Amino acid sequence: MSQYKGYFFDIDGTIIRGEEAIDGAREFLHMLQANHLPFLYLTNNSSRKPQQLISMLRDFHFPVQLENIYTTSMAITRYLTEHWRGASVYVIGEDGLIEGVKKAGCVLKEQNPDVVVVGRDRGFNYEKLSTACYAVANGATLIGTSRDRAYPVDDRFLPGSGALVKAIETATRINAFYIGKPEQTIMQYALEYTGLEAEDVVMVGDNLETDIMVSQTMSMDTWLVLSGVTNERMAKESSLQPTYQTNSIQDGVQLFKNGIL
């Protein structure tokens, strides 16, 4: 029997890499479902709308309902609703983030916005960077969906939203407020969304700087998988140590059956 009442899973590099599900991931998630254990796909990827993410996970044959997903775009909706409802916002991001901002009752605006929100944007360019920098330099609040420098796709890494935010921070010398993992903001939202307590959950992910750092921000147990951003050398050299570490999620199947995870 599992010692945890719930499981939070990163997606990119943890259960999926590029166009392939990582070996053992489907088995592990279906095993949790069969044992009636709550699980949440908790992702810093703001690009997809919730229904788009559900469709993608179902295409990979993962068990998923709306109650099983929480994204940075969903967290942005709540944060802006609570702190910036009705504000004007310049968005660097894709469909999921744009929808999230609109749901908060905010108005999209390029010139002189109150807030600049930055997420993953595969159409990022110099014009968008310049527009964001000008707005922030002139008083707009800078909000980043996550600190992720990169994310894994097949056999390579692509720039994450954190890399885009860092460009604006560097140019303006103004620090962003971050929403996504490992920040308390999204972690607290996710716990409230599931009705779980931090001490009853294990965070599963491939990134020391985001997924595993939640052990510091939330005192939550963590499980590092070496199938994405973090490799064995990086894990050994880091002062941040996870509660568990395996090569991939597949290695956790037997650990779960043995009552360790």
N, C-alpha and C positions, 0 to 999 in steps of 0.2 A: 504494500500500500504506500502511495506517495506521501512524503512528509509535507508537501505543499498543497495549499487549497486552490492555487491558481498559477498559470504560466503566461508570461508575456514574451512574445517572439518578435524579434526584428525580422525583416523579410529579405532584403538584398544581401546576399552573401551568407545568410543563415539557413533559409529554407529554399531559396531560389537563387540561381546565379545565371544571369543572362536569360536564355530561353529554355533552361533546364531546371527541373526540381532537383535539389540536392538529395543524394541517396539517403534513405531513412527518414526524411522529413515527413512525407505523407504518412508513413507507418506510425511515427511518433504522434502526430496530430490526431490520427484516427484512434490511436490507443487512448489518448486523453479523452476523446469524445465517448469512447466505449465505457470508460471508467467514470463518466459524468463529472469530469474535472474541468472547471472553467479555463478558457484560454483566450488570449487577446493578441491579434497581430498589431503590434505597436511600431509604427514606422515613421521615420523622419522624412520620408518621401512625400512631398506635398503636391506632386504633379497630377495625381489621379483623383477624380471625384470618388466618394465612397462606393457608389454602385459600380463604377469602373474597376475599382480595386477588387470588389467582390467577384465580378465577372472574371477578372484575370486569375484570381485564386481558384475559382471553380474550374477554369480551363486547365489548370494544373492538377485538378482533382483533390484539392484540399477542402476539408470541411469548413464551411464559413457561412455565417449569417451577419446581418448588420451589427448585432451585439458583439461580434468577435473582432471588429476592426476599430482602430483609433489612429488617426493620422495627424500630422502637424497642421494640415488644413482645417481639420475639425477643431483642433486646439486653438488655432488662430481665430476661428469663428467665436468661440467662447471668450477668448481673451479680449478681442476687439469689442464684443458686445458688452463686456463688463467695464472696460476702460476707455473705449474710443467709439462708442456707438454714434453713428451719424457723421463721423469724421470723413475727411477726404483722404484717399489713399492712392499712392502710386505703387503698383504691383510689378515686381519682376518675378514671373512664375508662369505656371501653366494652368490648365483648366481647373484642377482641384483647388488650387490656391485662390484663383480669381473667384470661383464660386463661394469659397469659404469667407472671403472678404465681403462679398455682396450679402451673404446670409447674415452678417453682423450689422446690416443696415448702413454700411459705409458706401461712400460714393467714389468711384474710380476717377482719378484726376492725375494728369501728368505735371501740370504747372502749379507750383506753390501748394503741394499737398500738406496735410497735417502729419501724415505718417508715410514712410516708405517700408514696404514689406517685401522681403526677398526670400525666394525659395528656389528649388531646382528649376532651371530654365534652359532647355536645350536650344533655345533661340537667342540666348544672351549675346549681346554685342556691345560695341563701344558707345553707340548712341544711348542704349539703356543705362550703361554704366555712368555716362556723363549726366543724364537726366537725374538719376538717383543721387549722384554726388552733389549736384547743384542744389537739389531739394534739401538734403541733409545739412549741407553747409549753411543753408539759409533757415535752419531751425526745425526741419521735419524730424520726427522721431524715427530712428532706424530700428526695425525689428527683423531679426533673422529667424527662419524656421528651424535651422539647426546649425551646428558647428562642423558637420561632416565635411572633411576636406575632399574626400573622394568616395566613390562607390564602385563595387566590382561588377563588371559585365563580361561574361565569357572569360577570356584569358587576359583581360586588361582592366584598367581603372579609368573612370571618367570623373571630371571635376564635380564635387558635390556642392550643395547650396552654401556650405560654409566657405568655400573658396570664393564664391561670388560676393558674399557679405564682406569677407576679408579685404577684397579689392576696394570696396567703398570705405571701410574703416581706415585703410591705409591712405587713401587719397584725401579723406576729410579729417583724419585724426580724431574721429568720434566713434566711440564704442557702441556696438549694437546691443539691444536687449534680445536674448535668445529664448525661444519657446520650446524647442524639441529636446529629445534626450541628449544629455543627462539632466537637463534642468528640472527643478522641482515643479515648474508650471505644468508641463505635460504629464509628468509622473503622477502628480496629485489629481489632475483631471482624469487620468486613466484609472486610477484606483477608485475614484468616485463613480466613474462610468461602470465599473465592474462590481462595486460594492465590497471590494477586498481591502485588506490591510497590508502594508508594505512587508511586514514580517512573515506574511503567509504566501508571498509570491517569489518566484525566481525569474529573473530577467535573462533571456537567452539571446545572445548576439555575437557578432563577429568583430566588433569594433571596441577596442579598449577605451578610446576617448569619449565614446557616447554610451554604448550599451553597458559596458562594465563599470564606467564611472558612476552609474546610479548607486553603486554600493557606497559611495561617498556622499552623494546628494540626498539619498533616501534611506540609507541603512538597509538596503535590500540585497538578498543573496543573488549571485550572478553566475551564469554559465557561459564561458567563452568557447566558441567553436572556431577552429582555425581554417575555415572554409571560405573566408572572405578577405576583409581588409587586414586583419592581424595575422601575421605568420608566427612560427615557433620562435624565431630569433627575437622578434619584437616583444613577444609575451615574456620571454626569459629576462630581457633587459628592463622591462617595465617594473616600477615600484608598485604599480597597481595590480593586485593579484585577485583573480576571480575565486569564487567559492568552489567552482568546478571548471575543468578545462578538458576538452576532447578535440580530436582532429576534426570531427564533424558531428552533426546531430545524430547520425547513424550509430555512433558509439554510445549514445545515450539511451538507446532502446533497451539494451540489456540492463543498464544501470537503473532504469525505471522499473523493469520487471523484478530487479533485486531489491527494490524499495529504497534505493539510494537517492534517486531523483524524484 
